[in-house]
Amino acid sequence: MIPLAKPIIGEEEINAVVRVLKSGMLAQGPVVKEFEEHFAAYCGTKYAIAVNSGTAALHAALYGLEVRTNDEVITTPFTFVATANSILMANAKPVFVDVDQQTYTIDPKLVESAITLKTKAILPVNLYGQMCDYDTLNAIAKKHHVAIIEDAAQSIGADWHTQRSGSLTAAAAFSLYATKNIMCGEGGVVTTNSEQVAELAKRMRHHGQSEKTRYQYFDLGYNYRMTDIHASIALEQLKKIAEITTKRIMNAQLLTEGLQNIHGIKTPHVTPQTTHVFHQYTILIEEEFPYSRDTFVELMKQKGIGCAVFYPKPLHLHPHFMRLGYKEGDFPIAEKLATHVVSLPVHPLLTIDEIKTIITTIREIANG
Ligand SMILES: *Cc1c(COP(=O)(O)O)cnc(C)c1O
């Protein structure tokens, strides 16, 4: 079986965990601080605040930007549920707009037309590891005085022009979940250049307390702290990120070369302004292909190749978002993608032979 994802866990991660266990200090402590310093330096931001999931990072970032009850936040329906759930967690309203046909990321033209007096923020998702169009999004945000939070859960190390994911907007939220490009099992990070956003995010992760004045609670907060055990893994992963990213990009290039000229298969579109870090390598199975997307997934699994669908149903068609008034037909591109995309293995531990097997298997399926 060629798995869809596989974490890289070496002696470095194992030894780092053992060091923390032997230190006797297991909760948030010096290793979290060290990880945050390295993470901020890597992203090119003033601050990085480590938390215990990507979802917590999104929630803390929204709080940091003062998204509150009845505010509107514009986002994409073609993403993982945590993106829009975090908006609900902030008691705000997710306002969906459709995605771009080529990149599957939020369509900036539609963002601008969705802005109202209640809009407080825009939450674009750097889907599959590719940056959104931040030239246009940042210009819209500036014109209408709204903030942008990158959902950077899938885009660590990606650049837009020469600027790194996490540093282009008011705040960004990363995930360190087990299958993400770098991981620690469960974890997340908020990045920002704003002292105020950083301070509010820190309060959010620690029951509303400022780190400077303990047992004084400024607001409702949560326990979103990361442990030193998790931070020790994340810190070792961060040291390997250049290698991990290069390998993913190289694997994607080999897949794209091998999958050219197959009738009914569209390989990923990479916009020239971005380095796509290929958290997922996602192809489109078009109508001309001899099998439906779902049959394709079954055939691949039968032949021992793990693949998966991100995401099989756009968010606006799930009950807790439909309750906000959304219905089928609202976002035709997202709805089409949900029934036509499939992600193939692209992780850094794939061998050249495995990549060749993936390509030949798909060519065999395409020939019926
Ligand atoms: C993984 C992911 C999240 C949530 O991160 P968790 O660490 O699982 O909470 C949010 N948004 C996107 C796009 C993701 O891929």
Ligand as a Chemical Component Dictionary entry (heavy atoms), coordinates in Angstrom:
data_LIG
# 
_chem_comp.id                   LIG 
_chem_comp.type                 NON-POLYMER 
_chem_comp.pdbx_formal_charge   0 
_chem_comp.three_letter_code    LIG 
# 
loop_
_chem_comp_atom.comp_id 
_chem_comp_atom.atom_id 
_chem_comp_atom.alt_atom_id 
_chem_comp_atom.type_symbol 
_chem_comp_atom.charge 
_chem_comp_atom.model_Cartn_x 
_chem_comp_atom.model_Cartn_y 
_chem_comp_atom.model_Cartn_z 
_chem_comp_atom.pdbx_ordinal 
LIG C1 C1 C 0 -5.941 21.009 9.249  1  
LIG C2 C2 C 0 -6.714 22.225 8.913  2  
LIG C3 C3 C 0 -7.298 23.046 9.904  3  
LIG C4 C4 C 0 -7.411 22.653 11.355 4  
LIG O1 O1 O 0 -6.271 22.296 11.972 5  
LIG P1 P1 P 0 -6.330 21.274 13.231 6  
LIG O2 O2 O 0 -4.907 21.304 13.687 7  
LIG O3 O3 O 0 -6.751 19.954 12.703 8  
LIG O4 O4 O 0 -7.257 21.843 14.223 9  
LIG C5 C5 C 0 -7.901 24.218 9.508  10 
LIG N1 N1 N 0 -7.965 24.584 8.231  11 
LIG C6 C6 C 0 -7.449 23.822 7.244  12 
LIG C7 C7 C 0 -7.543 24.292 5.833  13 
LIG C8 C8 C 0 -6.826 22.601 7.549  14 
LIG O5 O5 O 0 -6.334 21.863 6.562  15 
# 
loop_
_chem_comp_bond.comp_id 
_chem_comp_bond.atom_id_1 
_chem_comp_bond.atom_id_2 
_chem_comp_bond.value_order 
_chem_comp_bond.pdbx_ordinal 
LIG C1 C2 SING 1  
LIG C2 C3 SING 2  
LIG C2 C8 DOUB 3  
LIG C3 C4 SING 4  
LIG C3 C5 DOUB 5  
LIG C4 O1 SING 6  
LIG O1 P1 SING 7  
LIG P1 O2 DOUB 8  
LIG P1 O3 SING 9  
LIG P1 O4 SING 10 
LIG C5 N1 SING 11 
LIG N1 C6 DOUB 12 
LIG C6 C7 SING 13 
LIG C6 C8 SING 14 
LIG C8 O5 SING 15 
# 
